[in-house]
């Protein structure tokens, strides 16, 4: 199965660390990153989709961050 996650974070180094950690665990970038203004909080937000080929079948109970 191919697992999918969409990582988000404020536009700080924390976002880069979150994506780098996912890549170090075998996740692969999927598409271009996104960047948007969060007017409610007054900050820029980043997002990046990642995928990973894993054994097993999909279940809503799968903890994607632990794959």
mmCIF file of the N, C-alpha and C atoms, coordinates in Angstrom:
data_MODEL
# 
_entry.id   MODEL 
# 
loop_
_atom_site.group_PDB 
_atom_site.id 
_atom_site.type_symbol 
_atom_site.label_atom_id 
_atom_site.label_alt_id 
_atom_site.label_comp_id 
_atom_site.label_asym_id 
_atom_site.label_entity_id 
_atom_site.label_seq_id 
_atom_site.pdbx_PDB_ins_code 
_atom_site.Cartn_x 
_atom_site.Cartn_y 
_atom_site.Cartn_z 
_atom_site.occupancy 
_atom_site.B_iso_or_equiv 
_atom_site.pdbx_formal_charge 
_atom_site.auth_seq_id 
_atom_site.auth_comp_id 
_atom_site.auth_asym_id 
_atom_site.auth_atom_id 
_atom_site.pdbx_PDB_model_num 
ATOM 1   N N  . UNK A 1 1  ? 0.844  -1.164 0.000  1.00 0.00 ? 1  UNK A N  1 
ATOM 2   C CA . UNK A 1 1  ? 0.000  0.000  0.000  1.00 0.00 ? 1  UNK A CA 1 
ATOM 3   C C  . UNK A 1 1  ? 0.893  1.232  0.000  1.00 0.00 ? 1  UNK A C  1 
ATOM 4   N N  . UNK A 1 2  ? 0.383  2.306  -0.552 1.00 0.00 ? 2  UNK A N  1 
ATOM 5   C CA . UNK A 1 2  ? 1.096  3.578  -0.510 1.00 0.00 ? 2  UNK A CA 1 
ATOM 6   C C  . UNK A 1 2  ? 0.431  4.459  0.542  1.00 0.00 ? 2  UNK A C  1 
ATOM 7   N N  . UNK A 1 3  ? 1.181  4.817  1.563  1.00 0.00 ? 3  UNK A N  1 
ATOM 8   C CA . UNK A 1 3  ? 0.687  5.696  2.621  1.00 0.00 ? 3  UNK A CA 1 
ATOM 9   C C  . UNK A 1 3  ? 0.925  7.145  2.208  1.00 0.00 ? 3  UNK A C  1 
ATOM 10  N N  . UNK A 1 4  ? 0.035  8.025  2.631  1.00 0.00 ? 4  UNK A N  1 
ATOM 11  C CA . UNK A 1 4  ? 0.086  9.449  2.266  1.00 0.00 ? 4  UNK A CA 1 
ATOM 12  C C  . UNK A 1 4  ? -0.036 10.294 3.523  1.00 0.00 ? 4  UNK A C  1 
ATOM 13  N N  . UNK A 1 5  ? 0.785  11.313 3.609  1.00 0.00 ? 5  UNK A N  1 
ATOM 14  C CA . UNK A 1 5  ? 0.694  12.293 4.705  1.00 0.00 ? 5  UNK A CA 1 
ATOM 15  C C  . UNK A 1 5  ? 0.846  13.687 4.118  1.00 0.00 ? 5  UNK A C  1 
ATOM 16  N N  . UNK A 1 6  ? 0.213  14.661 4.750  1.00 0.00 ? 6  UNK A N  1 
ATOM 17  C CA . UNK A 1 6  ? 0.402  16.059 4.383  1.00 0.00 ? 6  UNK A CA 1 
ATOM 18  C C  . UNK A 1 6  ? 0.939  16.765 5.618  1.00 0.00 ? 6  UNK A C  1 
ATOM 19  N N  . UNK A 1 7  ? 2.206  17.148 5.543  1.00 0.00 ? 7  UNK A N  1 
ATOM 20  C CA . UNK A 1 7  ? 2.881  17.780 6.674  1.00 0.00 ? 7  UNK A CA 1 
ATOM 21  C C  . UNK A 1 7  ? 2.667  19.285 6.612  1.00 0.00 ? 7  UNK A C  1 
ATOM 22  N N  . UNK A 1 8  ? 2.341  19.900 7.741  1.00 0.00 ? 8  UNK A N  1 
ATOM 23  C CA . UNK A 1 8  ? 2.155  21.348 7.797  1.00 0.00 ? 8  UNK A CA 1 
ATOM 24  C C  . UNK A 1 8  ? 2.861  21.911 9.023  1.00 0.00 ? 8  UNK A C  1 
ATOM 25  N N  . UNK A 1 9  ? 3.195  23.177 8.917  1.00 0.00 ? 9  UNK A N  1 
ATOM 26  C CA . UNK A 1 9  ? 3.871  23.861 10.043 1.00 0.00 ? 9  UNK A CA 1 
ATOM 27  C C  . UNK A 1 9  ? 3.973  25.335 9.686  1.00 0.00 ? 9  UNK A C  1 
ATOM 28  N N  . UNK A 1 10 ? 4.164  26.158 10.694 1.00 0.00 ? 10 UNK A N  1 
ATOM 29  C CA . UNK A 1 10 ? 4.471  27.566 10.433 1.00 0.00 ? 10 UNK A CA 1 
ATOM 30  C C  . UNK A 1 10 ? 5.756  27.652 9.618  1.00 0.00 ? 10 UNK A C  1 
ATOM 31  N N  . UNK A 1 11 ? 5.926  28.759 8.908  1.00 0.00 ? 11 UNK A N  1 
ATOM 32  C CA . UNK A 1 11 ? 7.110  28.960 8.066  1.00 0.00 ? 11 UNK A CA 1 
ATOM 33  C C  . UNK A 1 11 ? 8.322  29.279 8.938  1.00 0.00 ? 11 UNK A C  1 
ATOM 34  N N  . UNK A 1 12 ? 8.839  28.243 9.577  1.00 0.00 ? 12 UNK A N  1 
ATOM 35  C CA . UNK A 1 12 ? 10.046 28.334 10.404 1.00 0.00 ? 12 UNK A CA 1 
ATOM 36  C C  . UNK A 1 12 ? 10.910 27.118 10.088 1.00 0.00 ? 12 UNK A C  1 
ATOM 37  N N  . UNK A 1 13 ? 12.033 27.033 10.732 1.00 0.00 ? 13 UNK A N  1 
ATOM 38  C CA . UNK A 1 13 ? 12.892 25.864 10.523 1.00 0.00 ? 13 UNK A CA 1 
ATOM 39  C C  . UNK A 1 13 ? 12.206 24.584 11.002 1.00 0.00 ? 13 UNK A C  1 
ATOM 40  N N  . UNK A 1 14 ? 11.197 24.698 11.848 1.00 0.00 ? 14 UNK A N  1 
ATOM 41  C CA . UNK A 1 14 ? 10.468 23.511 12.322 1.00 0.00 ? 14 UNK A CA 1 
ATOM 42  C C  . UNK A 1 14 ? 9.837  22.758 11.158 1.00 0.00 ? 14 UNK A C  1 
ATOM 43  N N  . UNK A 1 15 ? 9.362  23.488 10.150 1.00 0.00 ? 15 UNK A N  1 
ATOM 44  C CA . UNK A 1 15 ? 8.786  22.824 8.975  1.00 0.00 ? 15 UNK A CA 1 
ATOM 45  C C  . UNK A 1 15 ? 9.856  22.021 8.244  1.00 0.00 ? 15 UNK A C  1 
ATOM 46  N N  . UNK A 1 16 ? 10.997 22.620 8.018  1.00 0.00 ? 16 UNK A N  1 
ATOM 47  C CA . UNK A 1 16 ? 12.092 21.912 7.324  1.00 0.00 ? 16 UNK A CA 1 
ATOM 48  C C  . UNK A 1 16 ? 12.521 20.680 8.111  1.00 0.00 ? 16 UNK A C  1 
ATOM 49  N N  . UNK A 1 17 ? 12.578 20.795 9.428  1.00 0.00 ? 17 UNK A N  1 
ATOM 50  C CA . UNK A 1 17 ? 12.954 19.646 10.258 1.00 0.00 ? 17 UNK A CA 1 
ATOM 51  C C  . UNK A 1 17 ? 11.903 18.550 10.165 1.00 0.00 ? 17 UNK A C  1 
ATOM 52  N N  . UNK A 1 18 ? 10.614 18.913 10.134 1.00 0.00 ? 18 UNK A N  1 
ATOM 53  C CA . UNK A 1 18 ? 9.540  17.927 10.040 1.00 0.00 ? 18 UNK A CA 1 
ATOM 54  C C  . UNK A 1 18 ? 9.640  17.154 8.720  1.00 0.00 ? 18 UNK A C  1 
ATOM 55  N N  . UNK A 1 19 ? 9.860  17.869 7.622  1.00 0.00 ? 19 UNK A N  1 
ATOM 56  C CA . UNK A 1 19 ? 9.988  17.217 6.318  1.00 0.00 ? 19 UNK A CA 1 
ATOM 57  C C  . UNK A 1 19 ? 11.260 16.378 6.268  1.00 0.00 ? 19 UNK A C  1 
ATOM 58  N N  . UNK A 1 20 ? 12.361 16.900 6.762  1.00 0.00 ? 20 UNK A N  1 
ATOM 59  C CA . UNK A 1 20 ? 13.627 16.163 6.764  1.00 0.00 ? 20 UNK A CA 1 
ATOM 60  C C  . UNK A 1 20 ? 13.515 14.884 7.579  1.00 0.00 ? 20 UNK A C  1 
ATOM 61  N N  . UNK A 1 21 ? 12.835 14.942 8.713  1.00 0.00 ? 21 UNK A N  1 
ATOM 62  C CA . UNK A 1 21 ? 12.642 13.732 9.521  1.00 0.00 ? 21 UNK A CA 1 
ATOM 63  C C  . UNK A 1 21 ? 11.840 12.688 8.741  1.00 0.00 ? 21 UNK A C  1 
ATOM 64  N N  . UNK A 1 22 ? 10.769 13.112 8.067  1.00 0.00 ? 22 UNK A N  1 
ATOM 65  C CA . UNK A 1 22 ? 9.977  12.179 7.271  1.00 0.00 ? 22 UNK A CA 1 
ATOM 66  C C  . UNK A 1 22 ? 10.830 11.551 6.166  1.00 0.00 ? 22 UNK A C  1 
ATOM 67  N N  . UNK A 1 23 ? 11.631 12.356 5.484  1.00 0.00 ? 23 UNK A N  1 
ATOM 68  C CA . UNK A 1 23 ? 12.499 11.830 4.422  1.00 0.00 ? 23 UNK A CA 1 
ATOM 69  C C  . UNK A 1 23 ? 13.500 10.823 4.985  1.00 0.00 ? 23 UNK A C  1 
ATOM 70  N N  . UNK A 1 24 ? 14.021 11.091 6.170  1.00 0.00 ? 24 UNK A N  1 
ATOM 71  C CA . UNK A 1 24 ? 15.005 10.177 6.778  1.00 0.00 ? 24 UNK A CA 1 
ATOM 72  C C  . UNK A 1 24 ? 14.369 8.843  7.168  1.00 0.00 ? 24 UNK A C  1 
ATOM 73  N N  . UNK A 1 25 ? 13.034 8.825  7.284  1.00 0.00 ? 25 UNK A N  1 
ATOM 74  C CA . UNK A 1 25 ? 12.315 7.599  7.627  1.00 0.00 ? 25 UNK A CA 1 
ATOM 75  C C  . UNK A 1 25 ? 11.728 6.901  6.400  1.00 0.00 ? 25 UNK A C  1 
ATOM 76  N N  . UNK A 1 26 ? 12.166 7.327  5.211  1.00 0.00 ? 26 UNK A N  1 
ATOM 77  C CA . UNK A 1 26 ? 11.775 6.648  3.991  1.00 0.00 ? 26 UNK A CA 1 
ATOM 78  C C  . UNK A 1 26 ? 10.605 7.246  3.242  1.00 0.00 ? 26 UNK A C  1 
ATOM 79  N N  . UNK A 1 27 ? 10.024 8.344  3.737  1.00 0.00 ? 27 UNK A N  1 
ATOM 80  C CA . UNK A 1 27 ? 8.953  9.014  3.016  1.00 0.00 ? 27 UNK A CA 1 
ATOM 81  C C  . UNK A 1 27 ? 9.552  9.738  1.819  1.00 0.00 ? 27 UNK A C  1 
ATOM 82  N N  . UNK A 1 28 ? 8.762  9.926  0.763  1.00 0.00 ? 28 UNK A N  1 
ATOM 83  C CA . UNK A 1 28 ? 9.217  10.548 -0.481 1.00 0.00 ? 28 UNK A CA 1 
ATOM 84  C C  . UNK A 1 28 ? 8.333  11.767 -0.755 1.00 0.00 ? 28 UNK A C  1 
ATOM 85  N N  . UNK A 1 29 ? 8.956  12.855 -1.202 1.00 0.00 ? 29 UNK A N  1 
ATOM 86  C CA . UNK A 1 29 ? 8.180  14.046 -1.540 1.00 0.00 ? 29 UNK A CA 1 
ATOM 87  C C  . UNK A 1 29 ? 7.173  13.716 -2.635 1.00 0.00 ? 29 UNK A C  1 
ATOM 88  N N  . UNK A 1 30 ? 5.982  14.279 -2.517 1.00 0.00 ? 30 UNK A N  1 
ATOM 89  C CA . UNK A 1 30 ? 4.923  14.057 -3.512 1.00 0.00 ? 30 UNK A CA 1 
ATOM 90  C C  . UNK A 1 30 ? 4.373  15.430 -3.905 1.00 0.00 ? 30 UNK A C  1 
ATOM 91  N N  . UNK A 1 31 ? 4.722  15.879 -5.083 1.00 0.00 ? 31 UNK A N  1 
ATOM 92  C CA . UNK A 1 31 ? 4.257  17.182 -5.542 1.00 0.00 ? 31 UNK A CA 1 
ATOM 93  C C  . UNK A 1 31 ? 5.066  18.327 -4.945 1.00 0.00 ? 31 UNK A C  1 
ATOM 94  N N  . UNK A 1 32 ? 4.618  19.514 -5.286 1.00 0.00 ? 32 UNK A N  1 
ATOM 95  C CA . UNK A 1 32 ? 5.304  20.728 -4.841 1.00 0.00 ? 32 UNK A CA 1 
ATOM 96  C C  . UNK A 1 32 ? 4.822  21.133 -3.448 1.00 0.00 ? 32 UNK A C  1 
ATOM 97  N N  . UNK A 1 33 ? 5.663  21.829 -2.693 1.00 0.00 ? 33 UNK A N  1 
ATOM 98  C CA . UNK A 1 33 ? 5.221  22.340 -1.396 1.00 0.00 ? 33 UNK A CA 1 
ATOM 99  C C  . UNK A 1 33 ? 4.192  23.458 -1.601 1.00 0.00 ? 33 UNK A C  1 
ATOM 100 N N  . UNK A 1 34 ? 3.404  23.710 -0.579 1.00 0.00 ? 34 UNK A N  1 
ATOM 101 C CA . UNK A 1 34 ? 2.454  24.823 -0.638 1.00 0.00 ? 34 UNK A CA 1 
ATOM 102 C C  . UNK A 1 34 ? 2.796  25.829 0.453  1.00 0.00 ? 34 UNK A C  1 
ATOM 103 N N  . UNK A 1 35 ? 2.328  27.035 0.255  1.00 0.00 ? 35 UNK A N  1 
ATOM 104 C CA . UNK A 1 35 ? 2.692  28.143 1.126  1.00 0.00 ? 35 UNK A CA 1 
ATOM 105 C C  . UNK A 1 35 ? 1.486  29.065 1.173  1.00 0.00 ? 35 UNK A C  1 
ATOM 106 N N  . UNK A 1 36 ? 0.978  29.375 2.349  1.00 0.00 ? 36 UNK A N  1 
ATOM 107 C CA . UNK A 1 36 ? -0.228 30.205 2.446  1.00 0.00 ? 36 UNK A CA 1 
ATOM 108 C C  . UNK A 1 36 ? -0.184 31.044 3.715  1.00 0.00 ? 36 UNK A C  1 
ATOM 109 N N  . UNK A 1 37 ? -0.908 32.144 3.665  1.00 0.00 ? 37 UNK A N  1 
ATOM 110 C CA . UNK A 1 37 ? -0.995 33.046 4.812  1.00 0.00 ? 37 UNK A CA 1 
ATOM 111 C C  . UNK A 1 37 ? -2.166 32.633 5.696  1.00 0.00 ? 37 UNK A C  1 
ATOM 112 N N  . UNK A 1 38 ? -1.914 32.445 6.984  1.00 0.00 ? 38 UNK A N  1 
ATOM 113 C CA . UNK A 1 38 ? -2.948 32.144 7.969  1.00 0.00 ? 38 UNK A CA 1 
ATOM 114 C C  . UNK A 1 38 ? -3.363 33.474 8.595  1.00 0.00 ? 38 UNK A C  1 
ATOM 115 N N  . UNK A 1 39 ? -4.444 34.062 8.073  1.00 0.00 ? 39 UNK A N  1 
ATOM 116 C CA . UNK A 1 39 ? -4.877 35.394 8.525  1.00 0.00 ? 39 UNK A CA 1 
ATOM 117 C C  . UNK A 1 39 ? -5.308 35.383 9.985  1.00 0.00 ? 39 UNK A C  1 
ATOM 118 N N  . UNK A 1 40 ? -5.854 34.284 10.453 1.00 0.00 ? 40 UNK A N  1 
ATOM 119 C CA . UNK A 1 40 ? -6.296 34.194 11.839 1.00 0.00 ? 40 UNK A CA 1 
ATOM 120 C C  . UNK A 1 40 ? -5.157 34.299 12.835 1.00 0.00 ? 40 UNK A C  1 
ATOM 121 N N  . UNK A 1 41 ? -4.007 33.795 12.442 1.00 0.00 ? 41 UNK A N  1 
ATOM 122 C CA . UNK A 1 41 ? -2.839 33.819 13.326 1.00 0.00 ? 41 UNK A CA 1 
ATOM 123 C C  . UNK A 1 41 ? -1.793 34.824 12.875 1.00 0.00 ? 41 UNK A C  1 
ATOM 124 N N  . UNK A 1 42 ? -1.934 35.336 11.655 1.00 0.00 ? 42 UNK A N  1 
ATOM 125 C CA . UNK A 1 42 ? -0.977 36.317 11.147 1.00 0.00 ? 42 UNK A CA 1 
ATOM 126 C C  . UNK A 1 42 ? 0.384  35.742 10.809 1.00 0.00 ? 42 UNK A C  1 
ATOM 127 N N  . UNK A 1 43 ? 0.414  34.492 10.360 1.00 0.00 ? 43 UNK A N  1 
ATOM 128 C CA . UNK A 1 43 ? 1.690  33.846 10.024 1.00 0.00 ? 43 UNK A CA 1 
ATOM 129 C C  . UNK A 1 43 ? 1.579  33.136 8.682  1.00 0.00 ? 43 UNK A C  1 
ATOM 130 N N  . UNK A 1 44 ? 2.706  32.893 8.054  1.00 0.00 ? 44 UNK A N  1 
ATOM 131 C CA . UNK A 1 44 ? 2.760  32.069 6.845  1.00 0.00 ? 44 UNK A CA 1 
ATOM 132 C C  . UNK A 1 44 ? 2.850  30.611 7.277  1.00 0.00 ? 44 UNK A C  1 
ATOM 133 N N  . UNK A 1 45 ? 2.183  29.734 6.518  1.00 0.00 ? 45 UNK A N  1 
ATOM 134 C CA . UNK A 1 45 ? 2.188  28.301 6.786  1.00 0.00 ? 45 UNK A CA 1 
ATOM 135 C C  . UNK A 1 45 ? 2.718  27.566 5.564  1.00 0.00 ? 45 UNK A C  1 
ATOM 136 N N  . UNK A 1 46 ? 3.413  26.462 5.800  1.00 0.00 ? 46 UNK A N  1 
ATOM 137 C CA . UNK A 1 46 ? 3.962  25.624 4.732  1.00 0.00 ? 46 UNK A CA 1 
ATOM 138 C C  . UNK A 1 46 ? 3.304  24.254 4.799  1.00 0.00 ? 46 UNK A C  1 
ATOM 139 N N  . UNK A 1 47 ? 3.235  23.588 3.647  1.00 0.00 ? 47 UNK A N  1 
ATOM 140 C CA . UNK A 1 47 ? 2.716  22.230 3.583  1.00 0.00 ? 47 UNK A CA 1 
ATOM 141 C C  . UNK A 1 47 ? 3.467  21.434 2.534  1.00 0.00 ? 47 UNK A C  1 
ATOM 142 N N  . UNK A 1 48 ? 3.603  20.140 2.787  1.00 0.00 ? 48 UNK A N  1 
ATOM 143 C CA . UNK A 1 48 ? 4.273  19.257 1.831  1.00 0.00 ? 48 UNK A CA 1 
ATOM 144 C C  . UNK A 1 48 ? 3.673  17.870 1.952  1.00 0.00 ? 48 UNK A C  1 
ATOM 145 N N  . UNK A 1 49 ? 3.243  17.320 0.821  1.00 0.00 ? 49 UNK A N  1 
ATOM 146 C CA . UNK A 1 49 ? 2.749  15.947 0.794  1.00 0.00 ? 49 UNK A CA 1 
ATOM 147 C C  . UNK A 1 49 ? 3.933  14.998 0.678  1.00 0.00 ? 49 UNK A C  1 
ATOM 148 N N  . UNK A 1 50 ? 3.823  13.860 1.363  1.00 0.00 ? 50 UNK A N  1 
ATOM 149 C CA . UNK A 1 50 ? 4.832  12.805 1.281  1.00 0.00 ? 50 UNK A CA 1 
ATOM 150 C C  . UNK A 1 50 ? 4.117  11.466 1.180  1.00 0.00 ? 50 UNK A C  1 
ATOM 151 N N  . UNK A 1 51 ? 4.756  10.495 0.518  1.00 0.00 ? 51 UNK A N  1 
ATOM 152 C CA . UNK A 1 51 ? 4.205  9.144  0.396  1.00 0.00 ? 51 UNK A CA 1 
ATOM 153 C C  . UNK A 1 51 ? 5.270  8.127  0.773  1.00 0.00 ? 51 UNK A C  1 
ATOM 154 N N  . UNK A 1 52 ? 4.804  6.920  1.076  1.00 0.00 ? 52 UNK A N  1 
ATOM 155 C CA . UNK A 1 52 ? 5.737  5.849  1.439  1.00 0.00 ? 52 UNK A CA 1 
ATOM 156 C C  . UNK A 1 52 ? 5.078  4.509  1.135  1.00 0.00 ? 52 UNK A C  1 
ATOM 157 N N  . UNK A 1 53 ? 5.814  3.632  0.466  1.00 0.00 ? 53 UNK A N  1 
ATOM 158 C CA . UNK A 1 53 ? 5.355  2.268  0.198  1.00 0.00 ? 53 UNK A CA 1 
ATOM 159 C C  . UNK A 1 53 ? 5.544  1.451  1.475  1.00 0.00 ? 53 UNK A C  1 
ATOM 160 N N  . UNK A 1 54 ? 4.456  0.853  1.968  1.00 0.00 ? 54 UNK A N  1 
ATOM 161 C CA . UNK A 1 54 ? 4.512  0.064  3.198  1.00 0.00 ? 54 UNK A CA 1 
ATOM 162 C C  . UNK A 1 54 ? 3.768  -1.252 3.004  1.00 0.00 ? 54 UNK A C  1 
ATOM 163 N N  . UNK A 1 55 ? 4.114  -2.229 3.805  1.00 0.00 ? 55 UNK A N  1 
ATOM 164 C CA . UNK A 1 55 ? 3.422  -3.520 3.784  1.00 0.00 ? 55 UNK A CA 1 
ATOM 165 C C  . UNK A 1 55 ? 2.068  -3.385 4.458  1.00 0.00 ? 55 UNK A C  1 
ATOM 166 N N  . UNK A 1 56 ? 1.155  -4.258 4.088  1.00 0.00 ? 56 UNK A N  1 
ATOM 167 C CA . UNK A 1 56 ? -0.141 -4.299 4.744  1.00 0.00 ? 56 UNK A CA 1 
ATOM 168 C C  . UNK A 1 56 ? -1.230 -3.610 3.954  1.00 0.00 ? 56 UNK A C  1 
ATOM 169 N N  . UNK A 1 57 ? -2.410 -3.626 4.544  1.00 0.00 ? 57 UNK A N  1 
ATOM 170 C CA . UNK A 1 57 ? -3.576 -3.016 3.924  1.00 0.00 ? 57 UNK A CA 1 
ATOM 171 C C  . UNK A 1 57 ? -3.989 -1.789 4.718  1.00 0.00 ? 57 UNK A C  1 
ATOM 172 N N  . UNK A 1 58 ? -4.691 -0.882 4.050  1.00 0.00 ? 58 UNK A N  1 
ATOM 173 C CA . UNK A 1 58 ? -5.137 0.339  4.700  1.00 0.00 ? 58 UNK A CA 1 
ATOM 174 C C  . UNK A 1 58 ? -6.188 0.050  5.767  1.00 0.00 ? 58 UNK A C  1 
ATOM 175 N N  . UNK A 1 59 ? -6.091 0.790  6.832  1.00 0.00 ? 59 UNK A N  1 
ATOM 176 C CA . UNK A 1 59 ? -7.091 0.785  7.907  1.00 0.00 ? 59 UNK A CA 1 
ATOM 177 C C  . UNK A 1 59 ? -7.081 2.187  8.509  1.00 0.00 ? 59 UNK A C  1 
ATOM 178 N N  . UNK A 1 60 ? -8.238 2.716  8.899  1.00 0.00 ? 60 UNK A N  1 
ATOM 179 C CA . UNK A 1 60 ? -8.262 4.039  9.524  1.00 0.00 ? 60 UNK A CA 1 
ATOM 180 C C  . UNK A 1 60 ? -7.464 4.096  10.831 1.00 0.00 ? 60 UNK A C  1 
ATOM 181 N N  . UNK A 1 61 ? -7.166 2.947  11.407 1.00 0.00 ? 61 UNK A N  1 
ATOM 182 C CA . UNK A 1 61 ? -6.402 2.921  12.646 1.00 0.00 ? 61 UNK A CA 1 
ATOM 183 C C  . UNK A 1 61 ? -4.889 3.048  12.438 1.00 0.00 ? 61 UNK A C  1 
ATOM 184 N N  . UNK A 1 62 ? -4.434 3.017  11.177 1.00 0.00 ? 62 UNK A N  1 
ATOM 185 C CA . UNK A 1 62 ? -3.008 3.125  10.882 1.00 0.00 ? 62 UNK A CA 1 
ATOM 186 C C  . UNK A 1 62 ? -2.491 4.468  11.394 1.00 0.00 ? 62 UNK A C  1 
ATOM 187 N N  . UNK A 1 63 ? -1.436 4.446  12.160 1.00 0.00 ? 63 UNK A N  1 
ATOM 188 C CA . UNK A 1 63 ? -0.782 5.664  12.659 1.00 0.00 ? 63 UNK A CA 1 
ATOM 189 C C  . UNK A 1 63 ? 0.294  6.051  11.642 1.00 0.00 ? 63 UNK A C  1 
ATOM 190 N N  . UNK A 1 64 ? -0.058 6.932  10.724 1.00 0.00 ? 64 UNK A N  1 
ATOM 191 C CA . UNK A 1 64 ? 0.835  7.268  9.609  1.00 0.00 ? 64 UNK A CA 1 
ATOM 192 C C  . UNK A 1 64 ? 2.165  7.819  10.088 1.00 0.00 ? 64 UNK A C  1 
ATOM 193 N N  . UNK A 1 65 ? 2.184  8.576  11.146 1.00 0.00 ? 65 UNK A N  1 
ATOM 194 C CA . UNK A 1 65 ? 3.430  9.138  11.649 1.00 0.00 ? 65 UNK A CA 1 
ATOM 195 C C  . UNK A 1 65 ? 4.389  8.100  12.202 1.00 0.00 ? 65 UNK A C  1 
ATOM 196 N N  . UNK A 1 66 ? 3.898  6.897  12.430 1.00 0.00 ? 66 UNK A N  1 
ATOM 197 C CA . UNK A 1 66 ? 4.745  5.818  12.962 1.00 0.00 ? 66 UNK A CA 1 
ATOM 198 C C  . UNK A 1 66 ? 5.269  4.885  11.908 1.00 0.00 ? 66 UNK A C  1 
ATOM 199 N N  . UNK A 1 67 ? 4.883  5.109  10.650 1.00 0.00 ? 67 UNK A N  1 
ATOM 200 C CA . UNK A 1 67 ? 5.327  4.223  9.565  1.00 0.00 ? 67 UNK A CA 1 
ATOM 201 C C  . UNK A 1 67 ? 6.748  4.535  9.161  1.00 0.00 ? 67 UNK A C  1 
# 
